[in-house]
Every structure is written in structure tokens, then in C-alpha cells.
Amino acid sequence: MNHDQYSDSYIRGILNTVKTIAMVGISPKDNRPSYFAFKYLLERGYRMIPVNPGQAGKDILGQKVYAKLSDIPEPVDMVDIFRASEHVLPIVQEALTLKPNPQVIWMQLSVRNDEAAALAEQAGLKVVMDRCPKIEYGRLSSEISWMGINSRTLSSKRAQILGKGVQRMGLNSSTSQGGETQGADRAQKTEENSG
Amino acid sequence: MADAERIPGFNTLAIHAGAKPDPTTGARATPIYQTTSFVFDDVDHAASLFGLQAFGNIYTRIGNPTCAVLEERVAALEGGTAGLAVASGHAAQVIVMHALMTPGDEFVASKKLYGGSINQFNHSFKNFGWNVVWADPDDIASFEKAVTPKTKAIFIESIANPGGVITDIEAIAKIARKAGVPLIVDNTLATPYLCKPIDYGANIVVHSLTKFLGGHGNSIGGLIVDGGNFNWTRKGQYPMLSEPRPEYSGIVLAETFGNFAFAIACRVLGLRDLGPALSPFNAFLIITGIETLPLRMQRHSENAQAVAEWLVKRPEVAWVSYPGLAGDKYNALAKKYVPKGCGAVLTFGLKGGYDAGVKLVSNVKLFSHLANIGDTRSLIIHPASTTHKQLSDAQKVQAGAGPDVVRLSIGLEDAADIIADLEQGLSAK
């Protein structure tokens, strides 16, 4: 599959299906992006399991931290990887030893490893690379629009309130694609701007 | 509809982008959330919002759901990743530069800009230690020569007000990339209907919404669009984005917010602390205006083209500056950057000089004599006797506001009526 872009229906399908997410490489510091994403997804109702060998046995946001994926004593639907691209392959290899296999391997914004992706796809898993599930959830639920961010979705249907107050939204409203951000899509490809 | 392939067109985005039905009431038009503040769902939710860990509403100085529709709408039309609405076009420029500059830094700006921007850069910005270095858009190399190690940005207008200058955005974007600094384009006169600067390499777009986006002469507003295409951490020279921020317990905005980090920095550091927030009511009026932007800009351009072609033939008129005219200096650049039309604004010179200018603005009956552009109504001003009156004659000429110069902002009336009013104004004794 083409990993340069994903359809909204593919991403929405994943975020609507998975219930338990193991986040590999989460930081215990509350100002790090991984902590932000973990907390956000936890507040949206996902069962979140932190994985970080340096924090094993401690708690992050009330969730017990495991040293590695194979230590988790329950099935995991999605593995969200917050590690540099070159460290991804062994994590995916370990994920593929879990019984049952996870359904999805997700690599964070700026993380991409095509070899690991191909391995996961051969085993029948879905793969997302170089995306943040917090941003994608915010985009497809329309929450992110409150910050003036281009959600790239249009809809004549109401966004769905998730409950627990009025400022958390669900993913069940339908949207169609709403414009492109050529600039953003080009960003990582602009040679002069890289590095 | 296969959502992976189908990208909606500009007309569709102008109506729908950012404006889904209201989640709580189902209201289809965008509601005016005329409130200062928003209740938190609970204490944890409040903490998440203040810590930038959740998307949501706190206080209208930082964000408001009506203003957010406007922000997403313009960001979508420009092809950017995010927008930020502020109180005026001038406020947009302050907020952008506040995010980029530290005292003693420089930015390179086109010397052919809206006079208000020239004043702001020359005087107010220098009080902050943000030093403008002027370059000439008719001499692209002058931008490269103006770049120094202190340069943090380059600033141009796509179509410059009032002279009808079309700037070679792509050529200047190359200079900006080479210098490792963002290119900021004021796209007020063109609007994204006529020109999308991000497609030519711009990194940040600013607007005075007051003009064509609002379009009805009823609301002051400004907007910043993040192109999402600049690497803020490469050289560490933009500490607002690349350094841990003490305002938010050490968050690094560029790594936390990816390709919309600049818009977030403008919101949570600039707008929050400097304070020029847009009224939700103004945002509502401007959103309503944008729904007809494509129709209006096409008519503005067609009417202005007809008026320019008519003026060229008049014996009282010495010269007409409008890039849509075949012989105009900027006609070739116009064909590249604004192929659908050159917008509403044009200037011309009267052979009768200062007195003829005063006579014309006094005699017109349909044109309104005032200091704005981008209204449904046709507008006229004689800069030498109004906006530029305090300057010497030599300064007036250098600013493109010589004693003979008249500026028109052509409205949406019938072209025949606009021309008839100019004809009687020029002929009157």
C-alpha cells in the first residue's frame, strides 16, 4: 500500500476499531509529545498501555508501565511507536510474536520504516506511518477545528459529542475530504528545508 | 465518493470549509458564539486545555468557535495547515513577527507595500528592535543582497497596494529557502481566489480580512495562515518554536504540533499575550462574505479590467497602472500569478495634476471618497490630498502617491454605471 498518504476512511476505520493501544517509547514527562498523545487518547476512551523499559513497574497517568510488548498480559489491538525510525524494526518483530497479533502498527509523526511496514503487512496487519493518532483523531472528530487547524474534512452532518461534557467529540460522523494542504504535504519532501 | 481521491474545488471550500453544523443545536449557519469564556467539562479537562494537551475552548482572546470557522476556512482556501484570526491585518503582522523576531533581528521587505505596512515596519516595529531592510520587487537580486545573518524573514505582497505591482513570488521564495528563512506573503489584494502564494513557495500568508475576504466594508479583521512547509528547528533560530517554552512547562511547540506549530505559536504565545483578538461577530460577517468570494472576485476583476481599458482612452488621463492591461509592466507576471483576473484596485494619473484629482473626488456621485479598498461599492481616493498629505512632493512621488495619482477600488455595480460616473466626474467643470 502507498504510505505517502492515507485516506480518511482508512484512518477513521482504524481509530474506530481499536480499543487497546500499547504506546512504545512513551515519556513520563508531561511536556513531551508522547505524553500528550497518551493522555489525549486515554481521555477519548481508549485502553492505553505504556511501554518503556526505563519506567517499567511505575505508573503513567494511572496506567502500569511495561518494559516490553511481550510483557503485556492482555491482547493489544494497536502498537503506537514513539521511537526513531531506525529502532522500529525490532519493535514490529516483537509485536508479531504476540498472540493474538495486534491489528495495527502505527508509527508516529516523522517515524517511517518501510521494511518494518512490509513485514507487518505480510502478516496481515494494517500500517500507518508518519502520523500522530491524536492529531488524526482531532481532525476526523472535528475537535482540531477549534484550534483553527485545517481538518481537511467537510460535512453537512453534525459532529458527534462523545459524552463526559461537551468538548470531547466522537468519530462516528461522516465527512468527505475537504481540500488539500499542498504546502504541508510537500514539506518533508522539500530538499532545501530538510535536516 | 472516494475520499482519498476527491478534492473539493475552491467554490465548495469557500462555503463549507470549517463550517460543519453546530454539534449541540444542529444550526447550519455558523452561530455567533458571543461569549468571553467557556465552561470546562471538569478539572482535568481544564488542566489539559491550559497545558495545550487537548483541543478546545477556554477564553475568546485565545480562541472562539466562530473565529475558528473563519480560521479553518481561510487556511483551506490558501492550502495551508492552520489559520489564526486576529483583530486586523496590522495585528496579523505584529503577531507573525513576534513569533519570528528577537530584538536586533532583521527582516527583508518589499519597498512596494501598502503604506500602512511601510509605516508599521519603519517606525512601530523598530521600537521592538525588529529592523526592516527594504528591497525592490522590480529587482529580485536586491532581496538576495539584503539578506544578512540577522535576517529572520522576507515579506512581500502578492499584488501590491496601490501600485498594481505583481511580485515574482516564486523567485523570492527561492531566495528565502536559500537563506533558510520563511517567506511571508500579504495576499490581501489577490485573495486565494486569484492567487495561492503557498503553491509558489510561501511559508506564511497574512490577510487583511477587512478588504476582499470580508468584502462588504463592514468589519475589520486579520488572519495568519501557516503553510506548514517550513522546518523551524533546523537552525534553532526561531526559539518561540524550537526551544522549550517556559510559558507552557517546557513544551517545544515545533515537535509537539508538527506542521501547524507556527499557527499554534502565534495563538498561544502571540495572541494570548499581546491580545488583539477578533470579535466573534466580525468573524461571522467575514465568514458570510467569504461564501461569495469567488463570485465577487471574478466580478471585481472584470469590472476593473473594463474601467482600466476605458481610462486608457480618456484625454484627461496621463497613465493607467493595472496589470491586466496588455502593455502594463506587470502583465507577464499577472498571466502567471493571477490568470483569472487582476483584482479590483487600480491607479491612474491625471494630466491636470493635484487640482484635477481634488476635482474628480469631489464630483463623483457613485464612487465613495474614503480610505479603504475591497468593498462591494466602488471607492475612490486622491492620496496626495488625504492619506499622503503630510509628505513632501518628492516623498509623495516615491510612495506612488504623486499629486496626479488617483486610486480606485472597483466595486460590484454595473460596469456601465461605474464608467458613467467617472465620465461625468472627469467632464464636470
Interface residues (C-beta under 8 A of the other chain):
Chain A: Q5 Y6 S7 D8 S9 Y10 D30 N31 P33 F36 K39 Y40 E43 L109 S110 C132 I135 G138 S142 E143 I144 S145 W146 M147 G148 I149 N150 S151 R152 L154 S155 S156 K157 R158 A159 Q160 I161 K164 G165 V166 Q167 R168 M169 S173 T175 S176 Q177 G178 G179 E180 T181 Q182 G183 A184 R186 A187 T190 E192 N193 S194 G195
Chain B: M1 A2 D3 A4 R6 I7 P8 T12 L13 H16 A17 G18 K20 P21 D22 P23 T24 G26 F38 F40 D41 D42 D44 H45 S48 L49 G51 L52 Q53 A54 F55 G56 N57 G63 P65 C67 A68 V69 E71 E72 A75 A76 L77 G79 G80 T81 A82 G83 L84 A85 R177 K178 I198 D199 A202 N203 G227 G228 N229 F230 N231 R234 P244 Y248 S249 G250 I251 V252 E255 T256 G258 N259 F260 A263 I264 R267
